[in-house]
C-alpha cells in the first residue's frame, strides 16, 4: 500500500487519521482500490497543533448510494471544499466481493 502523509487524531480518543486535501484525494483512490465503501467523512482544522472538528462533513447512504457514488461524493466534496488548510478524516466499510 502507498504511504500517505497524515496526522493522528488519537489525542481526541479516536483511532483516526486526518489527511490534507491532496492526500485525502489520494486516500479515496486507495479505498477504491481496496473496494471499501466510503460512508462519509469529517473536516478538521489545525488549532494550537491539534486537529479540531469544524462540523463540516459529507455522508453516503449504502441503501441509496452505490459504492462508486461513495467515491464520487467524497472526491467532489473534498476537491470543492473552499479552504485549503483543512484536514479530512474518513469512515468506511470493507465490502466483501460476492
MDAnalysis code that builds the backbone (N, CA, C; Angstrom):
import MDAnalysis as mda
import numpy as np

u = mda.Universe.empty(294, n_residues=98, atom_resindex=np.repeat(np.arange(98), 3), trajectory=True)
u.add_TopologyAttr("name", ["N", "CA", "C"] * 98)
u.add_TopologyAttr("resid", np.arange(1, 99))
u.add_TopologyAttr("resname", ["UNK", "UNK", "UNK", "UNK", "UNK", "UNK", "UNK", "UNK", "UNK", "UNK", "UNK", "UNK", "UNK", "UNK", "UNK", "UNK", "UNK", "UNK", "UNK", "UNK", "UNK", "UNK", "UNK", "UNK", "UNK", "UNK", "UNK", "UNK", "UNK", "UNK", "UNK", "UNK", "UNK", "UNK", "UNK", "UNK", "UNK", "UNK", "UNK", "UNK", "UNK", "UNK", "UNK", "UNK", "UNK", "UNK", "UNK", "UNK", "UNK", "UNK", "UNK", "UNK", "UNK", "UNK", "UNK", "UNK", "UNK", "UNK", "UNK", "UNK", "UNK", "UNK", "UNK", "UNK", "UNK", "UNK", "UNK", "UNK", "UNK", "UNK", "UNK", "UNK", "UNK", "UNK", "UNK", "UNK", "UNK", "UNK", "UNK", "UNK", "UNK", "UNK", "UNK", "UNK", "UNK", "UNK", "UNK", "UNK", "UNK", "UNK", "UNK", "UNK", "UNK", "UNK", "UNK", "UNK", "UNK", "UNK"])
u.atoms.positions = np.array([
    [0.841, -1.169, 0.000],
    [0.000, 0.000, 0.000],
    [0.892, 1.240, 0.000],
    [0.453, 2.262, -0.691],
    [1.185, 3.515, -0.817],
    [1.202, 4.283, 0.501],
    [2.341, 4.884, 0.840],
    [2.424, 5.678, 2.066],
    [1.800, 7.034, 1.811],
    [0.956, 7.464, 2.710],
    [0.284, 8.753, 2.595],
    [0.542, 9.542, 3.865],
    [0.993, 10.809, 3.724],
    [1.224, 11.645, 4.899],
    [-0.105, 11.928, 5.582],
    [-0.051, 11.973, 6.926],
    [-1.277, 12.124, 7.683],
    [-0.984, 12.688, 9.067],
    [-2.052, 13.007, 9.811],
    [-1.933, 13.484, 11.187],
    [-2.874, 12.663, 12.054],
    [-2.357, 12.135, 13.146],
    [-3.134, 11.285, 14.036],
    [-4.165, 12.102, 14.809],
    [-5.310, 11.486, 15.058],
    [-6.347, 12.097, 15.885],
    [-6.465, 11.376, 17.222],
    [-5.461, 10.601, 17.599],
    [-5.520, 9.815, 18.833],
    [-5.741, 10.665, 20.075],
    [-5.294, 11.916, 20.082],
    [-5.415, 12.755, 21.267],
    [-6.864, 13.138, 21.557],
    [-7.783, 12.918, 20.616],
    [-9.199, 13.161, 20.909],
    [-9.939, 11.830, 21.007],
    [-9.192, 10.810, 21.444],
    [-9.745, 9.476, 21.693],
    [-10.372, 8.846, 20.461],
    [-9.811, 9.103, 19.328],
    [-10.277, 8.494, 18.087],
    [-9.088, 7.799, 17.442],
    [-9.315, 6.634, 16.914],
    [-8.273, 5.967, 16.148],
    [-8.531, 6.308, 14.690],
    [-8.269, 7.564, 14.356],
    [-8.476, 8.074, 13.016],
    [-7.250, 8.848, 12.579],
    [-7.246, 9.147, 11.306],
    [-6.161, 9.909, 10.713],
    [-6.778, 11.038, 9.908],
    [-6.216, 12.237, 10.008],
    [-6.648, 13.367, 9.195],
    [-5.646, 13.607, 8.084],
    [-6.145, 13.691, 6.851],
    [-5.302, 13.915, 5.674],
    [-5.508, 15.327, 5.145],
    [-4.438, 15.953, 4.658],
    [-4.637, 17.229, 3.985],
    [-5.393, 16.979, 2.675],
    [-5.830, 18.030, 2.010],
    [-6.711, 17.893, 0.848],
    [-6.116, 16.994, -0.233],
    [-4.871, 17.253, -0.608],
    [-4.230, 16.464, -1.666],
    [-4.133, 14.992, -1.285],
    [-3.711, 14.720, -0.059],
    [-3.555, 13.334, 0.395],
    [-4.913, 12.661, 0.594],
    [-5.926, 13.436, 0.977],
    [-7.275, 12.875, 1.131],
    [-7.786, 12.366, -0.219],
    [-7.520, 13.104, -1.277],
    [-7.950, 12.663, -2.607],
    [-7.220, 11.382, -3.018],
    [-5.962, 11.272, -2.652],
    [-5.206, 10.040, -2.910],
    [-5.794, 8.892, -2.086],
    [-6.167, 9.185, -0.836],
    [-6.712, 8.147, 0.027],
    [-8.045, 7.607, -0.510],
    [-8.844, 8.457, -1.135],
    [-10.082, 7.982, -1.773],
    [-9.733, 6.923, -2.817],
    [-8.696, 7.179, -3.617],
    [-8.273, 6.197, -4.628],
    [-7.808, 4.894, -3.987],
    [-7.129, 5.001, -2.850],
    [-6.671, 3.796, -2.140],
    [-7.869, 3.002, -1.637],
    [-8.848, 3.686, -1.060],
    [-10.054, 2.995, -0.593],
    [-10.781, 2.329, -1.757],
    [-10.831, 3.010, -2.889],
    [-11.478, 2.437, -4.084],
    [-10.748, 1.182, -4.534],
    [-9.435, 1.244, -4.551],
    [-8.623, 0.094, -4.961],
    [-8.889, -1.111, -4.060],
    [-9.175, -0.849, -2.792],
    [-9.421, -1.924, -1.827],
    [-10.913, -2.230, -1.669],
    [-11.723, -1.686, -2.579],
    [-13.152, -1.980, -2.625],
    [-13.857, -1.636, -1.307],
    [-13.501, -0.492, -0.731],
    [-14.118, -0.030, 0.517],
    [-15.195, 0.999, 0.198],
    [-16.328, 0.880, 0.864],
    [-17.430, 1.828, 0.697],
    [-17.186, 3.001, 1.644],
    [-17.101, 4.218, 1.100],
    [-16.883, 5.403, 1.930],
    [-18.234, 5.867, 2.462],
    [-18.425, 5.690, 3.759],
    [-19.677, 6.089, 4.399],
    [-19.770, 7.601, 4.568],
    [-18.625, 8.263, 4.683],
    [-18.601, 9.713, 4.828],
    [-17.291, 10.171, 5.418],
    [-17.278, 11.425, 5.841],
    [-16.064, 11.958, 6.426],
    [-16.295, 13.298, 7.082],
    [-15.286, 13.735, 7.809],
    [-15.333, 14.992, 8.551],
    [-14.196, 15.906, 8.120],
    [-14.422, 17.192, 8.304],
    [-13.410, 18.206, 8.024],
    [-12.859, 18.676, 9.362],
    [-11.532, 18.834, 9.413],
    [-10.864, 19.275, 10.632],
    [-9.938, 20.435, 10.327],
    [-9.689, 21.264, 11.343],
    [-8.734, 22.357, 11.195],
    [-7.675, 22.245, 12.276],
    [-6.492, 22.737, 11.972],
    [-5.380, 22.696, 12.913],
    [-5.408, 23.946, 13.785],
    [-5.562, 23.736, 15.094],
    [-5.542, 24.832, 16.069],
    [-4.632, 24.434, 17.209],
    [-3.657, 25.274, 17.488],
    [-2.711, 25.005, 18.578],
    [-2.097, 23.613, 18.447],
    [-1.686, 23.266, 17.226],
    [-1.018, 21.996, 16.932],
    [-1.913, 20.772, 17.095],
    [-3.233, 20.957, 17.215],
    [-4.160, 19.833, 17.317],
    [-5.269, 20.003, 16.294],
    [-5.725, 18.881, 15.742],
    [-6.839, 18.924, 14.814],
    [-8.141, 18.996, 15.592],
    [-9.034, 19.865, 15.145],
    [-10.347, 20.047, 15.766],
    [-11.416, 19.944, 14.686],
    [-12.537, 19.315, 15.023],
    [-13.634, 19.185, 14.071],
    [-14.240, 20.546, 13.752],
    [-14.544, 20.778, 12.475],
    [-15.215, 22.010, 12.046],
    [-16.726, 21.805, 11.987],
    [-17.167, 20.575, 12.086],
    [-18.569, 20.166, 11.957],
    [-19.068, 20.236, 10.517],
    [-18.141, 20.403, 9.574],
    [-18.458, 20.213, 8.156],
    [-18.222, 18.739, 7.859],
    [-19.076, 18.153, 7.036],
    [-18.928, 16.727, 6.738],
    [-19.743, 16.354, 5.512],
    [-19.548, 15.136, 5.046],
    [-20.361, 14.564, 3.979],
    [-20.685, 13.132, 4.366],
    [-21.704, 12.569, 3.719],
    [-22.045, 11.173, 4.002],
    [-22.719, 10.534, 2.795],
    [-22.700, 9.226, 2.791],
    [-23.386, 8.423, 1.784],
    [-24.290, 7.441, 2.503],
    [-25.337, 7.058, 1.840],
    [-26.282, 6.099, 2.395],
    [-26.167, 4.808, 1.595],
    [-25.638, 3.735, 2.197],
    [-25.448, 2.482, 1.458],
    [-26.740, 1.942, 0.840],
    [-27.885, 2.274, 1.400],
    [-29.152, 1.826, 0.830],
    [-29.560, 2.597, -0.416],
    [-28.982, 3.783, -0.601],
    [-29.347, 4.634, -1.730],
    [-28.190, 4.884, -2.698],
    [-26.980, 4.997, -2.177],
    [-25.804, 5.316, -2.990],
    [-24.967, 4.066, -3.217],
    [-24.634, 3.773, -4.477],
    [-23.783, 2.609, -4.724],
    [-22.329, 2.943, -4.386],
    [-21.482, 1.947, -4.434],
    [-20.088, 2.112, -3.999],
    [-19.357, 3.158, -4.834],
    [-19.604, 3.194, -6.141],
    [-18.942, 4.194, -6.984],
    [-19.386, 5.606, -6.620],
    [-20.650, 5.757, -6.264],
    [-21.150, 7.071, -5.850],
    [-20.455, 7.525, -4.568],
    [-20.085, 6.576, -3.703],
    [-19.383, 6.954, -2.470],
    [-18.027, 7.586, -2.783],
    [-17.351, 7.104, -3.820],
    [-16.060, 7.693, -4.218],
    [-16.278, 9.065, -4.859],
    [-17.297, 9.149, -5.708],
    [-17.586, 10.412, -6.396],
    [-17.951, 11.497, -5.386],
    [-18.827, 11.164, -4.429],
    [-19.224, 12.146, -3.407],
    [-18.028, 12.609, -2.584],
    [-17.177, 11.664, -2.177],
    [-16.011, 12.023, -1.367],
    [-15.073, 12.936, -2.149],
    [-14.730, 12.553, -3.370],
    [-13.805, 13.372, -4.174],
    [-14.396, 14.744, -4.470],
    [-15.679, 14.781, -4.784],
    [-16.338, 16.039, -5.105],
    [-16.331, 16.974, -3.889],
    [-16.702, 16.438, -2.734],
    [-16.750, 17.259, -1.519],
    [-15.357, 17.798, -1.172],
    [-14.376, 16.929, -1.182],
    [-13.014, 17.323, -0.807],
    [-12.437, 18.318, -1.806],
    [-12.550, 18.027, -3.090],
    [-11.942, 18.909, -4.095],
    [-12.605, 20.280, -4.143],
    [-13.907, 20.355, -3.811],
    [-14.613, 21.644, -3.841],
    [-14.605, 22.365, -2.497],
    [-14.036, 21.738, -1.469],
    [-14.024, 22.396, -0.170],
    [-13.242, 23.709, -0.293],
    [-13.816, 24.827, 0.148],
    [-13.249, 26.138, -0.179],
    [-11.955, 26.512, 0.539],
    [-11.607, 25.852, 1.616],
    [-10.398, 26.206, 2.361],
    [-9.331, 25.143, 2.155],
    [-8.123, 25.582, 1.858],
    [-7.032, 24.652, 1.563],
    [-6.351, 24.101, 2.814],
    [-6.443, 24.810, 3.918],
    [-5.684, 24.420, 5.112],
    [-6.504, 23.543, 6.056],
    [-7.268, 22.635, 5.511],
    [-8.101, 21.738, 6.311],
    [-7.646, 20.296, 6.134],
    [-8.065, 19.450, 7.057],
    [-7.767, 18.025, 7.006],
    [-9.088, 17.270, 6.924],
    [-9.013, 16.048, 6.404],
    [-10.212, 15.241, 6.187],
    [-10.011, 13.861, 6.792],
    [-11.009, 13.404, 7.534],
    [-10.988, 12.043, 8.055],
    [-12.124, 11.270, 7.394],
    [-12.016, 9.963, 7.391],
    [-12.955, 9.109, 6.660],
    [-13.570, 8.055, 7.561],
    [-14.787, 7.669, 7.202],
    [-15.442, 6.497, 7.778],
    [-15.760, 5.606, 6.586],
    [-15.317, 4.344, 6.652],
    [-15.574, 3.438, 5.540],
    [-15.880, 2.046, 6.046],
    [-16.391, 1.253, 5.149],
    [-16.728, -0.131, 5.456],
    [-16.144, -1.000, 4.351],
    [-15.530, -2.099, 4.735],
    [-14.996, -3.014, 3.739],
    [-16.159, -3.754, 3.089],
    [-16.138, -3.820, 1.776],
    [-17.177, -4.501, 1.026],
    [-16.640, -5.863, 0.607],
    [-17.376, -6.888, 0.896],
    [-16.965, -8.250, 0.519],
    [-17.394, -8.526, -0.919],
    [-16.482, -9.061, -1.694],
    [-16.840, -9.454, -3.060],
    [-17.720, -10.696, -3.017],
    [-18.815, -10.669, -3.823],
    [-19.694, -11.840, -3.821],
    [-19.289, -12.834, -4.874],
])
